[in-house]
Amino acid sequence: MTKNYNFKKLDILFVDDNKNMHLIVKNLLLAMDITSFRGCLNASNALKMMKKQQPDILITDLKMESLNGFELIERVRKGEDGCDPYLPILVLSGQTEIETVIKARNVGATEFLAKPASVGSLFDRLVWMIENPRPFIKAEEFLGPDRRRAMRGYEGLERRE
């Protein structure tokens, strides 16, 4: 059963160097009644915008010039420039090779959505992020959502604490 969610007050920051994607994502968000969103054409400007005002969710592409999406996620997770390291980050990318998805997960992306996205797929991913929050792991070399999915609730002898 699909639950009703009111995303009207959600503040989204979208980062992609493709101007056409900004128009597409704007229309997707408006179709979900999300009117509070900002867009950046590069990751450096996104960091500056987050320093001034933290979004509720960051949606980012991966393949961008100068500072790419992977580097942006790493910097957010390190709390650089005053960023909230616990910020939910949704990767929206056409780079969907398994190695790319794993790399995004390993640098701290919360979720991944393949382009082209639809209103339904974006809505479903946002709902998934709400209904299935992943605990954050803080280790020497990693801060981000728990990368393990299939092992939730595992209570065996090999369970990590």
N, C-alpha and C positions, 0 to 999 in steps of 0.2 A: 504494500500500500504506500502510495506517495504521500508524504506529509506536506502540508502547506508551510512555506517559509516566507517571511516577509524580509526581503533583503534591502528594502528601501533605504535604510540608514547605514548600510555597509559602505565603507570608504575603500575604494580600490585604487591601487597604483598599477598601471600597465606600462611595461617597458618592451619596446620593439623598435628596431630601426626602419621598419617598413611602414610608411605613412598609410598605405592601403589597409594594413592590419589594424591600425588605430580606428579607422572608420568601421571596419567589420566588428571589432570588439566593442566599440561604443554602441553599435546597434544591438549586439547580443546583450550587453548590460542593460540598456534601456528596455529591451523586451522583458527583462526580469525585474523591471521597476527600480533598477539601481541607477540613481542619478548623481551620486557622489563618487566621481572617479576622475583621475588625472592620468595623463599620458606623458611618457618621455620617449624620445627617440634614441637615447643612449643611457647606458648604465651609470655613467658619471653624474649626469643630471638627476637621475633617480635617487642616487645617494644624497645629493644636495636637497632634493625635495623631502626625503625621509627625515633629514636632519631638522627641517622646519616643522614638518607634520607627519607623524607616523600613520600609515594606512592600516586598515584592518586586515587587508590581504594584499600581497604583492603577486602580480601575474607577470611573468617574464618569459621572453624568448631566450634561446641559448646562443644562437649565432648572430653576433653583433660585432661591429668594428671596435677597435681599441680595447674596451673592457667588455668581455663577453658575459653571458648569463651565468656561467659556472663561477666566474670570478665575482660577480655581483652577489650570488648566493653565499659564497665563502665569506665575503666581507660583511654581509648582514649577520651571518651566524657568529662571526667574531665580535659583533657589536661595534664595528668601526663607524666613525662619523655619527655616533649617537644612535645608531640603528638598534631596534629591539631584536635581539638574537632569537627570540621565540616567535617572531612574526611568521604566520602561515604563508608559505610560498608555493604557488602553483606555477609549474612550468607549462607553457603553451608553445609547442614547437613542432615543426615539420621534420626535425631530426629525430626519428623514432627507432633507430637501430638499437638493439638491446644494450650495446656497449654505452650508448649515449644516455639511455634511461638509467642504467646502473650508475654511471658517473654523476648524473644529476642527483640521484638518491644519495650517493656517497658524499657529495659536498653539502647536502642538507636540504634538498627540496622536499617539501611536504607531500606533494602529489604531482602527477604528470598527466597532461592532456595533449593528444596529438591534433595537429592542424590537418584538415580544416575542422574547426569546432562549430557546433550548432548551439542554439539556445538550450536544447535538451541536454546535450553532453556537458556543457558548462554548468548548467543548473545541477545536474546529477553529481558532478565532481565537487561542487560547493557543498551540496547536501552530504556527500560522503565525508568530506572534511569535518563537518559538524557532528555527524552521527558516529564517526569512527575516529575520534582523536587519537593520535599516536603519542605515546609518552616521549618526552625529550630525554635524550641520553647526553650526559656530560662526561666526556673522557678527555685525556690529554690531547688527543689529536682530532677530536670530533665533538661538535655540539650540534644537535639537530634531532629531528624526529627519529624514533626507533626505526631502523632500516628493515627489521625483521617483520614479516607479515604472517607467515604460516605458523610460526611458533608461539603465537599468543596463547596464554593460558597453559603453557607446557609446565608440568609439575614434576618431571622425571629427575633422576639422579644427576643428569648433566646440566640442569637448569642453572643459568648464570644469574647472579644477583645484581 
